[in-house]
Amino acid sequence: MVCLVADAGRTATELARAVAPAIVSLPERPGVVLALVDHARAGDAVARAVDGDPAPAVAIPFDGGLQADAAPRTRPAERALLRLTAALMAASASEVAA
């Protein structure tokens, strides 16, 4: 299982997406999930646009707590981290089943 963490901007997201197929093609065939962090507070449009192509993408909204290496301070950030956890678990389960 590999979680690629990138900025949620279009350029960084495209770079992360470009790496995903190479990771999946490794002999171990690991699952890949993209975690796209919205530092610019621009929203989750990019993550929604690329979700599932080639890997699940989860938008992580800006949160001051996360920026300070602490617990999230907002409900949207908490929910996003739960979605990320679920995506990682789903990808890991499908990796084990394969």
Backbone as a ProteinNet text record, in pm:
[ID]
protein_1_A
[PRIMARY]
MVCLVADAGRTATELARAVAPAIVSLPERPGVVLALVDHARAGDAVARAVDGDPAPAVAIPFDGGLQADAAPRTRPAERALLRLTAALMAASASEVAA
[TERTIARY]
83.6	0	88.9	56.4	131.8	32.3	57.1	-23	65.4	29.5	102.8	38.6	115.8	66	120.7	29.4	69.4	-17.6	28.9	-52.1	-173.2	-285.6	-408.8	-413.5	-309.2	-305.5	-293	-331.3	-335.8	-199	-93.5	39.2	88.8	84.8	131.5	46.6	-83.8	-172.3	-137.2	-112.9	-77	54.7	150.2	276.6	253.9	170.3	139.6	66.8	-26.9	-99.3	-5.2	96.2	190.5	274	298	378.8	297.4	167.6	83.5	92	81	88.6	222	330.3	460.3	464.5	404.6	401.9	317.1	201.1	111.6	175.1	261.4	322.5	442.6	480.9	589.6	551.5	647.9	616.5	522	530.8	444.1	300.5	279.6	149.9	77.9	144.7	80.3	-36.7	-133.7	-241.7	-190.8	-255.1	-213.9	-336.5	-320.2	-422.9	-354.2	-420.2	-368.2	-433.2	-352.4	-400.8	-359.9	-457.6	-430.3	-463.5	-360.8	-373.1	-393.2	-501.9	-542.2	-479.5	-350.4	-280.7	-333.5	-373.2	-416.4	-562.5	-631.6	-774.2	-857.4	-824.6	-892.9	-1010.3	-1029.5	-1140	-1095.3	-1192.3	-1160	-1189.6	-1205.2	-1241.6	-1138.9	-1011.4	-908.2	-915.8	-929.1	-938.1	-1060.8	-1173.4	-1294.7	-1275.2	-1203.1	-1183	-1094	-998.6	-905.2	-934.8	-1035.9	-1066.1	-1087	-1010	-1022.9	-942.5	-874.9	-800.7	-657.1	-564.9	-566.2	-585.4	-602.4	-613.1	-715.1	-769.5	-859.6	-787.3	-858.9	-801.9	-890	-827.6	-900.5	-848.4	-939	-902.4	-894.4	-786	-768.1	-771.5	-878.3	-887.2	-783.8	-756.7	-664.3	-716.5	-625.3	-660	-536.1	-549.3	-435	-373.3	-455.9	-403.5	-312.9	-354.8	-271.6	-142.5	-152.1	-33.4	68.3	20.3	108.4	142.9	121	147.5	67.9	-54.5	-141.4	-270.3	-363.9	-492.4	-569.6	-654.5	-734.7	-826.8	-849.3	-933.8	-1073.6	-1094.4	-1224.5	-1288.3	-1420.7	-1494.6	-1463.3	-1454.7	-1421.6	-1287.5	-1189.1	-1058.3	-1068.8	-1143.7	-1162.9	-1229.9	-1335.4	-1405.6	-1314.5	-1232.8	-1140.7	-1039.1	-989.7	-895	-961.5	-1087.9	-1162.1	-1181.1	-1211.5	-1223.3	-1089.7	-981.1	-848.7	-820.8	-851.8	-832.9	-913.8	-1039.3	-1124.9	-1069.1	-1020.1	-963.1	-838.1	-755.3	-634.7	-670	-768.9	-810.5	-871	-951.3	-1011.9	-904.7	-808.7	-701.5	-615.3	-592.6	-513.8	-586.9	-718.2	-796.9	-796.4	-807.4	-806.6	-666.8	-563.5	-426.3	-408	-464.8	-453.4	-533.5	-648.5	-734.9	-675.6	-590.5	-535	-425.9
-116.4	0	123.8	215.7	341.4	456.7	552.7	674.6	787.3	838.7	952.1	1080.1	1160.7	1286.8	1400	1483.8	1594.6	1715.9	1831.2	1951.6	1932.2	1991.9	1974.4	2058.7	2134.8	2211.7	2119.5	2169.1	2086.8	2027.8	2107.9	2060.3	1948.6	1969.5	1867.2	1740.8	1758	1642.4	1562.2	1629.6	1559.5	1484.3	1541	1471.4	1344.8	1354.5	1236.6	1130.9	1174.3	1079.3	1010.4	1080.6	1023	912.2	921.4	822.6	697.3	710.8	600.4	475.3	483.9	361.2	287.2	360.1	296	219.8	276.3	209.2	82.6	93.1	-22.4	-134.3	-99.7	-200.9	-270.2	-231.7	-300.6	-446.6	-535.3	-677.9	-705.5	-625	-644.2	-598.8	-522.2	-468.2	-396.9	-298.6	-228.9	-142.7	-127.9	-34.3	107.7	204.6	345.1	429.6	523.5	623.2	759.5	857.9	994.6	1075.2	1140.4	1233.3	1372.5	1454	1585.6	1694.2	1760.6	1856.9	1997.2	2059.5	2190.3	2304	2325.8	2434.7	2571.9	2584.1	2713.8	2744.9	2651.1	2669.1	2692.9	2620.8	2636	2540.2	2448.2	2353.8	2218.3	2129.5	1991.3	1955.4	2053.3	2027.5	1939.4	1962.5	1882.5	1737.9	1717.4	1581.2	1509.5	1578.7	1516.4	1481.6	1565.9	1543.4	1422.3	1395.3	1285.5	1159.3	1161.9	1047.6	921	818.6	690.5	677.9	780.6	775.9	822.8	737.4	591.2	534.7	618.8	573.1	659.1	607.6	691.9	818.7	929.5	1056.4	1112.6	1155.6	1213.1	1354.1	1451.1	1589.9	1610.9	1669.8	1703.6	1856.6	1913.8	2059.5	2120.1	2248.3	2319	2313.4	2287.6	2285.7	2326.5	2430.4	2479.8	2376.5	2287.7	2182.6	2087.9	2048.8	1958.8	2027	2156.4	2231.9	2233.8	2231.9	2237.5	2097.7	1993	1854.2	1814.9	1861.2	1828.5	1766.4	1744.9	1688.6	1791.3	1744.1	1839.3	1920.2	2044.4	2133.7	2148.4	2104	2124.4	1990.7	1990.1	1869.8	1828.5	1922.9	1879.3	1806.6	1852.7	1785.7	1648	1638	1507.9	1409.5	1455.9	1368.8	1329.3	1421.6	1390.8	1284.6	1294.8	1195.1	1059	1057.7	931	871.6	958	909.4	854.7	921	873.5	736.9	723.2	595	485.4	515.4	416.6	378.9	476.1	448.6	362	391.6	311.4	168.7	152.9	19.3	-57.9	7.4	-58.6	-101.3	-14.2	-48.3	-160.6	-158.7	-263.3	-396.5	-395	-518.9	-577.1	-491.4	-541.6	-591.9	-533.7	-579	-719.8	-745.2	-876.2	-980.7	-941.7	-1034.8	-1074.6	-990.3	-1017.8	-1121.6
0	0	0	-89.3	-98.8	-97.6	-10.6	-7.1	-58.9	-175.8	-233.1	-181.9	-113	-58.2	-144.7	-192.5	-279.5	-249.5	-292.3	-285.3	-377.1	-343	-420	-546.9	-575.1	-699.3	-819.7	-933.8	-1055	-1091	-1087	-1127.6	-1036.8	-906.3	-812.5	-821.8	-841.1	-854	-978.8	-1087.9	-1211.9	-1196.4	-1125.4	-1101.8	-1018.4	-915.9	-833.5	-916.1	-999.1	-1085.5	-1182.7	-1229.3	-1324.9	-1260.8	-1131.2	-1060.3	-1025.5	-1005.8	-959.1	-1046.7	-1179.7	-1260.3	-1244.8	-1229.7	-1211.3	-1078.9	-976.9	-846.7	-854.2	-916.4	-927.7	-1010.1	-1104.3	-1190.1	-1125.9	-1005.3	-935.9	-913.8	-898.7	-879.6	-762	-656.9	-539.8	-565.3	-674.5	-713.6	-597.4	-535.1	-422.7	-469.7	-381.7	-408.1	-387.1	-452.3	-440.9	-409.2	-318.4	-285.9	-287.4	-347.7	-349.1	-237.2	-155.4	-53.8	-100.3	-136.5	-194.3	-92.2	-44.1	65.4	9	50	-2.3	77.5	57.3	127.2	85	-40.1	-93.5	-63.2	0.6	33.6	-91	-196.6	-325.8	-344.1	-252.3	-264.1	-315.6	-335.8	-370.7	-516.5	-602.1	-741.8	-812.9	-789.7	-856.4	-808.8	-678.9	-625.6	-681.2	-689.2	-745	-892	-964.7	-1107.8	-1135.2	-1048.4	-1074.3	-993.9	-909.2	-823.5	-906.5	-875.5	-943.2	-1071.1	-1113.4	-1239.8	-1219.1	-1192.3	-1187.9	-1047.9	-948.7	-809.7	-737.2	-625.8	-546.2	-499.3	-499.1	-453.5	-343	-235.3	-122.3	-99.3	-100.5	-73	78.1	122.2	263.3	272.2	331.4	335.8	430.8	407.8	496.7	639.3	732.1	874.1	951.6	1032.2	1108.4	1200.5	1255.2	1342.3	1267.1	1148.1	1067.7	1026.7	999.5	960.7	1075.1	1197.7	1314.6	1366.9	1283.8	1324.3	1448.4	1455.8	1568	1513.6	1600.6	1559.5	1477.5	1385.9	1307.9	1398.9	1360.3	1440.3	1383.3	1260.7	1197.1	1158.9	1154.7	1114.2	970.7	875.5	739.1	731.2	806	804.4	869.2	978.7	1042.9	946.4	879.2	783.6	668.5	621.3	511.7	554.9	676.2	724.8	741.4	780.3	787.3	647.8	547.9	409.9	360.2	395.8	356.3	419.4	545.8	613.9	547	514.2	447.9	310.4	235.8	103.9	115.5	216.3	236.8	276.6	361.7	402.7	286.1	205.2	89.1	-10.5	-36.6	-130.2	-73.8	56.5	120	113.8	134.7	128.5	-11.2	-112.5	-249.7	-287.3	-226.3	-249	-192.3	-75.6	-10.3	-88.5	-140	-212.4	-347.9	-402.9	-537.6	-536.2
[MASK]
++++++++++++++++++++++++++++++++++++++++++++++++++++++++++++++++++++++++++++++++++++++++++++++++++

